Amino acid sequence: MTDPDKELVVMATTDEIAISIARDILDNEGIKYSLGGAGLRKFGGSTFLGASLGPFMGEILIKVPAYLAHQARELLQGLSGADELDEESLPPTPA
C-alpha cells in the first residue's frame, strides 16, 4: 500500500505553457500539488519557472499526494509531460 503522505510525480516537462495549464487545472479542482525539479529558479525569496529558456533549464516536476495521483493524472492527460494512465494505476473496480 502506498503511503498517503508520499508525493508522486504526475508530470515532468520543460514546457512552461503545459505546466501553467496543469497548475490552473489542479488549482480549479482543489488538488494540492508542489513543484520541483531543475526547471525552477530562485531569485530572492521567489521561485519561478525557467524564464522561457525551456529545455535549457531542465524539467519542472508537478507532484501530488499519492491519494490524489490517479485523479490528477486523469485531469492532466494529454498535456506535454503528463504521466500516462496505465492499468496498474487504475483504481480497483467494485465486484
ChimeraX attribute file (.defattr): number of C-alpha atoms within 10 A of each C-alpha:
attribute: neighborCount
match mode: 1-to-1
recipient: residues
	/A:1	3
	/A:2	8
	/A:3	9
	/A:4	12
	/A:5	10
	/A:6	11
	/A:7	18
	/A:8	19
	/A:9	20
	/A:10	26
	/A:11	25
	/A:12	22
	/A:13	21
	/A:14	24
	/A:15	21
	/A:16	20
	/A:17	14
	/A:18	19
	/A:19	24
	/A:20	11
	/A:21	13
	/A:22	21
	/A:23	19
	/A:24	12
	/A:25	15
	/A:26	17
	/A:27	12
	/A:28	9
	/A:29	12
	/A:30	9
	/A:31	15
	/A:32	13
	/A:33	20
	/A:34	13
	/A:35	19
	/A:36	15
	/A:37	15
	/A:38	14
	/A:39	24
	/A:40	17
	/A:41	15
	/A:42	10
	/A:43	7
	/A:44	6
	/A:45	5
	/A:46	7
	/A:47	11
	/A:48	11
	/A:49	22
	/A:50	21
	/A:51	11
	/A:52	12
	/A:53	13
	/A:54	17
	/A:55	14
	/A:56	11
	/A:57	17
	/A:58	17
	/A:59	22
	/A:60	24
	/A:61	24
	/A:62	23
	/A:63	21
	/A:64	25
	/A:65	20
	/A:66	18
	/A:67	15
	/A:68	17
	/A:69	21
	/A:70	19
	/A:71	16
	/A:72	27
	/A:73	20
	/A:74	15
	/A:75	15
	/A:76	23
	/A:77	16
	/A:78	12
	/A:79	18
	/A:80	17
	/A:81	20
	/A:82	23
	/A:83	19
	/A:84	15
	/A:85	13
	/A:86	7
	/A:87	8
	/A:88	7
	/A:89	11
	/A:90	11
	/A:91	8
	/A:92	8
	/A:93	5
	/A:94	4
	/A:95	3
